[in-house]
Amino acid sequence: MQSPIELDWVRKYTGIPYLDSGGDGVVATDCWRLLRRVVLERWGIEVPLFGDITYTGRQDINRVGEFIKAREQDMPDWVKLEHEPPRAGDIVLFRLHGNPLHVGVLVHTKWVLHVEEGVASICERIDGTTWKNRIWARYRHSSLLHNHHC
């Protein structure tokens, strides 16, 4: 497989413009709302919306990073993965500027779908130079732990 964009279900999620702290995941979105939409529509799993945090610029990086780390206990059905091989449906938390600030969802074992400021939603290789050293953590919903047909 050269790119997951060949998968019909992935194609509809690419090219969505970035909108900081908002959007509906359809017309415009931030990384968390895109992840929520994809995981709900593809796997039928609700991901919480943490609406009590905003990001207005670089001055908020440390505060947002601490907020994200503290929210791990708010997602008890998501298991932090240590040695399990990557699978579609995994949530990937990326480190930016030393803090966990960005998320994406795996749509294939080596491809992550995400959106970030200045870039519409896109699939990129998770093992490429841009992302492989920025992975903070990877999570899998408990209902997908033993389901190999994701």
N, C-alpha and C positions, 0 to 999 in steps of 0.2 A: 504494500500500500504506500503510495507516494505521499498522499495527503488525505486527511479525513474529510476535506471539502468534497471528496467524491461521494461521501455518504449523504444521501438526501436529507436525512434528519439534521445533520450538522449545518448544511448550507443555509437554512433559514435563520440561523443565529449569527452568521457572519455579516460584517458590513454595517452593524448597528452603531451609530455615533455615540461617543462618550458624553455623558452629562454628569458633572460632579454632584455628589450627594443627592442623586435623584434619578428621575426617569422611570419608565414603566417596564423596562426590559424589552420593549418592542420598538418604539420610535427612537428612543434614546435611553441610555442606561449608564450606571456605574458598574464596577466589577462585581459587587455583591448582588445587586439586583439581577444582573445577567445570570450569575450562578444560580440564584434562587429560581429563576424562570426555567432554565435548562433542566435542573434537577427535578423540579416539579413536573414539567411536561414530559420528560423522557423516562424518569424512574418513578414518578408519582410520590415523591418525598418532599414534604414541606421543610424548608430551611428557614429558621427564624429571621425576621427583619429587625436588626438592631438600629432602630430609628433615633436613639438618644445620643448619637454621636455625629458630629459634622467635621468635615475636613476643609479648612479654608486656605491652606497653604503650608509651606515648609515649617512654619512656626508650630504647627499642630502635630508634627511627625511623632514625637515622643509620646504625647498624650494619646494619640490614636493607637500607637503600638501597644501601650499599656492596656488600653481598653480591649483590644483584640485578644491579648494574652489572658485577660481576666474573664473573657466570655467563653473560654473553653468549657467550663463547667455548665454553661447554659445550653449546651448541645449534647446531652447525655447519650443520645442514640448514635452519635458519631464517634467512631473508635480511631484513636490516633495510631497510625501504622508505623511500625519500625522496620520490619524486614520483608514484609509482604510485597510481591511484585505489583507494579502499578496496573490499574484496570480502569476502564471507562466507568465514570460515575464517582471516582475519587475527587475530593476537594483538595486543591493544593494551595497552601498558604506560602506566599513568597516574601522574602526579606528585601526591603528597599531602604537604603540609608541606615542599615543596621537594625531595622525594626520590621516586624511582620505587618505589612501594610497593604498587600495586594493578594487577590484570590483569583483562581481559575478553576475550571472543571475539566478533568480528563475526558476526552471524547474517544480516545484510543490509548493504548498503553504508552505511547510516546508523544501524544499530541494533546496540548492544553488549549482550551478555548477561553479567551479572556478579553477584556477591554480596558484600555488605560487612556489617560489624558493625551490628546493629540493623535490617537490611533483608534479607528473604528474596531469593533470586535473582530477578532482574528484567531485562527488556529496556528500555533507555533510548536515546534519541537521542544519538549520539556528537557531533553538531553543536549540541547544546543548551547552555544556559548552564552546566550542571553540569560537563560533561566537555570541551568543545571546547578550552579553554585549559589543560587538565591533561594533554594527550597528551604523553608523554615520547618514545615510539617506537611504531612499528607493524612487525610481522614477518609474513612469509608463508613457509610451508614450501616448499622448493624444488620439491616435486612438484606444487604448486598454482600455480607461477609462470606457466605457460602454459596452464593448465586454466581456461577461462572458464565452465565449467558447475558452479560450486561451489554 
